[in-house]
Amino acid sequence: IQKAVAMAAANGFGKVMVGQGGILSTPAASHVIRKYKTFGGIILSASHNPGGPHEDFGIKYNAGNGGPAPEKLTDAIFAKTKVISSFKIADIGTVDLDTIGTVEAGGMTVEVVDPVADYAELMEKLFDFDALRGLFKSGFRMRFDAMHA
């Protein structure tokens, strides 16, 4: 994450947003992208996305709508990665990603955001948690398989 921030500074980004501690769930990152009207977001994901030396690490780019970038765009980005001969990285030292707030680094603003607050606020608008709490207290049981839904 530190290298991505330093590369953004070296390439003229005015601002980057990072979850506190470098952590945001993918749905929370998608919401932050939409809420703050960013150009998009890079999500580093130790998940089912192939990548890394043992295919255990993925890099995702979500577009300005918060959703995965179209395949045409990701294919173009991937093609560009194959011809990189050099890259810029700013000497900005270590940016504090553990404290919520903003800091200046290399002429760029780094905003560290609460990894839960914005997404929790969205969920509270979408769902009636009091009704759900009552439903589950009533003994209601449910099984959900997200992989095959």
Secondary structure, 3 states (H helix, E strand, C coil): CHHHHHHHHHCCCCEEEEEHHHCCCHHHHHHHHHHCCCCEEEEEECCCCCCCCCCCCEEEEEECCCCECCHHHHHHHHHHHCCCCCCCCCCCCCCCCCCCEEEEECCEEEEEECCCHHHHHHHHHHCCHHHHHHHHHCCCCCCCCCCCC
